[in-house]
Amino acid sequence: MVTVTTVDTLQEAAASSAGQAVFLGGGTLVMRSVNYGEQAVSQIVRLRSAAALRGIRADGARILIGAAATMGDILRSSDVSFLHPVARQVGGPAIRNMATVGGNIFAPHPYGDFAVALLALDARLHLSDGSETDLESLLASRDSERRLVESVSIVRPSGDDFRFRKVSRVKPKGVSVMSLAAWLPRSAGRISGARIAFGAMAPTPVRARAAEAALEGAALDETGVSGALSAATQGLNPPDDGLASGWYRSQVAPVHLKRLLLGGGSRP
Ligand SMILES: Cc1cc2nc3c(=O)[nH]c(=O)nc-3n(C[C@H](O)[C@H](O)[C@H](O)COP(=O)(O)OP(=O)(O)OC[C@H]3O[C@@H](n4cnc5c(N)ncnc54)[C@H](O)[C@@H]3O)c2cc1C
């Protein structure tokens, strides 16, 4: 039997989900678990209305995205048009209509394509207890310490500084063999402070720190990116699953990273 508790605020939901209860976002994964009879979900806590957490708005130099914003909401917002190629590649239309940004951050391997983009963009998370954290820290502890996310804040990347690429076997809506995102700020034609994130290359989205370091001061051309390609999977131990072996993922990662860096990522 599954019990469902309906509350008015995220804070009340956090108090309930501190125990056994699972917080319900759009429900694409939680309700699939329930429908398949997974014993892990016996208590659900949901918001009476998530409308207040669905907004997407400019906040000074940053953009604030409510955790309950769906992939469809992202696609309807011109404020985050740079994220449209990401949202468009999460599942099919029915999934995008329900799948939330908050849920994507907690979606297990090999899901989490949107979180990969947010990690590359150095997203800050506003949590239900009023505290803030960066996405990388939250991902590091997400399976041991469940915290509810209220909103996500990112800086709008300029020009073509942000790129995203999803590699899947089934087009157009297959699950990721891997996803890649890069934020490549440049100064006088040289990369400065690059962030590169991989999805499906570890239990959670991760940064490719060795590749980032190799890009520092480099030009965005064949020669400039060669060090990053050699270091693409340094420190990573990609998992095996039904889509691909870890070995295969390691072998093809530099190829896709090169396409991301020099080809400008995926096109809608
Ligand atoms: C057929 C199918 C195809 C899919 N394809 C893709 C794909 O291509 N790419 C991809 O990335 N994902 C995919 N997914 C996975 C999933 O749909 C998405 O990751 C989605 O964004 C999850 O969001 P949700 O709101 O539905 O999460 P839910 O199912 O509601 O919740 C998932 C988890 O996140 C937690 N959670 C939800 N909101 C919050 C919050 N605000 N704070 C803290 N925890 C929260 C829940 O408690 C739960 O543990 C697919 C799923 C299905 C069923």
The ligand as a Tripos MOL2 file, in Angstrom:
@<TRIPOS>MOLECULE
LIG
   53    58     1     0     0
SMALL
NO_CHARGES

@<TRIPOS>ATOM
      1 C1         10.1810    6.9310  -20.5160 C.3       1 LIG1
      2 C2         11.1480    7.8300  -19.7730 C.ar      1 LIG1
      3 C3         12.1200    8.5090  -20.4880 C.ar      1 LIG1
      4 C4         13.0220    9.3390  -19.8090 C.ar      1 LIG1
      5 N1         13.9820    9.9860  -20.5330 N.ar      1 LIG1
      6 C5         14.8720   10.7850  -19.8980 C.ar      1 LIG1
      7 C6         15.8820   11.4540  -20.6340 C.ar      1 LIG1
      8 O1         15.9960   11.3490  -21.8600 O.2       1 LIG1
      9 N2         16.7570   12.2360  -19.9330 N.ar      1 LIG1
     10 C7         16.6780   12.3920  -18.5750 C.ar      1 LIG1
     11 O2         17.4920   13.1070  -18.0120 O.2       1 LIG1
     12 N3         15.7250   11.7690  -17.8670 N.ar      1 LIG1
     13 C8         14.8220   10.9690  -18.4870 C.ar      1 LIG1
     14 N4         13.8590   10.3210  -17.7730 N.ar      1 LIG1
     15 C9         13.8700   10.4100  -16.3240 C.3       1 LIG1
     16 C10        12.9380   11.5200  -15.7550 C.3       1 LIG1
     17 O3         11.7790   11.6490  -16.5370 O.3       1 LIG1
     18 C11        13.6050   12.8830  -15.6950 C.3       1 LIG1
     19 O4         14.9090   12.7590  -15.1630 O.3       1 LIG1
     20 C12        12.7920   13.8930  -14.8900 C.3       1 LIG1
     21 O5         13.4030   15.1830  -14.9760 O.3       1 LIG1
     22 C13        12.5830   13.5430  -13.4260 C.3       1 LIG1
     23 O6         11.7590   14.5610  -12.8810 O.3       1 LIG1
     24 P1         10.3560   14.2980  -12.1650 P.3       1 LIG1
     25 O7          9.8670   15.6080  -11.7240 O.co2     1 LIG1
     26 O8          9.4470   13.4900  -12.9980 O.co2     1 LIG1
     27 O9         10.8770   13.4200  -10.9490 O.3       1 LIG1
     28 P2         10.0480   12.5050   -9.9030 P.3       1 LIG1
     29 O10         9.7650   11.1760  -10.5410 O.co2     1 LIG1
     30 O11         8.8940   13.2660   -9.3510 O.co2     1 LIG1
     31 O12        11.1610   12.3730   -8.8000 O.3       1 LIG1
     32 C14        12.4180   11.7860   -9.0660 C.3       1 LIG1
     33 C15        13.2710   11.9400   -7.8070 C.3       1 LIG1
     34 O13        13.5880   13.3170   -7.6150 O.3       1 LIG1
     35 C16        13.1500   13.7220   -6.3220 C.3       1 LIG1
     36 N5         12.7140   15.1230   -6.4400 N.ar      1 LIG1
     37 C17        11.8020   15.6340   -7.3050 C.ar      1 LIG1
     38 N6         11.7240   16.9720   -7.1510 N.ar      1 LIG1
     39 C18        12.5840   17.3050   -6.1640 C.ar      1 LIG1
     40 C19        12.9530   18.5230   -5.5200 C.ar      1 LIG1
     41 N7         12.4000   19.7170   -5.8750 N.pl3     1 LIG1
     42 N8         13.8820   18.5010   -4.5410 N.ar      1 LIG1
     43 C20        14.4500   17.3150   -4.1590 C.ar      1 LIG1
     44 N9         14.1400   16.1220   -4.7220 N.ar      1 LIG1
     45 C21        13.2220   16.1260   -5.7080 C.ar      1 LIG1
     46 C22        12.0390   12.7690   -5.9510 C.3       1 LIG1
     47 O14        11.8350   12.6730   -4.5650 O.3       1 LIG1
     48 C23        12.5580   11.4710   -6.5510 C.3       1 LIG1
     49 O15        13.5030   10.8820   -5.6920 O.3       1 LIG1
     50 C24        12.9400    9.4860  -18.4140 C.ar      1 LIG1
     51 C25        11.9400    8.8080  -17.6950 C.ar      1 LIG1
     52 C26        11.0550    7.9820  -18.3670 C.ar      1 LIG1
     53 C27         9.9920    7.2860  -17.5580 C.3       1 LIG1
@<TRIPOS>BOND
     1     1     2 1
     2     2     3 ar
     3     2    52 ar
     4     3     4 ar
     5     4     5 ar
     6     4    50 ar
     7     5     6 ar
     8     6     7 ar
     9     6    13 1
    10     7     8 2
    11     7     9 ar
    12     9    10 ar
    13    10    11 2
    14    10    12 ar
    15    12    13 ar
    16    13    14 ar
    17    14    15 1
    18    14    50 ar
    19    15    16 1
    20    16    17 1
    21    16    18 1
    22    18    19 1
    23    18    20 1
    24    20    21 1
    25    20    22 1
    26    22    23 1
    27    23    24 1
    28    24    25 2
    29    24    26 1
    30    24    27 1
    31    27    28 1
    32    28    29 2
    33    28    30 1
    34    28    31 1
    35    31    32 1
    36    32    33 1
    37    33    34 1
    38    33    48 1
    39    34    35 1
    40    35    36 1
    41    35    46 1
    42    36    37 ar
    43    36    45 ar
    44    37    38 ar
    45    38    39 ar
    46    39    40 ar
    47    39    45 ar
    48    40    41 1
    49    40    42 ar
    50    42    43 ar
    51    43    44 ar
    52    44    45 ar
    53    46    47 1
    54    46    48 1
    55    48    49 1
    56    50    51 ar
    57    51    52 ar
    58    52    53 1
@<TRIPOS>SUBSTRUCTURE
     1 LIG1         1 GROUP 0 **** ****
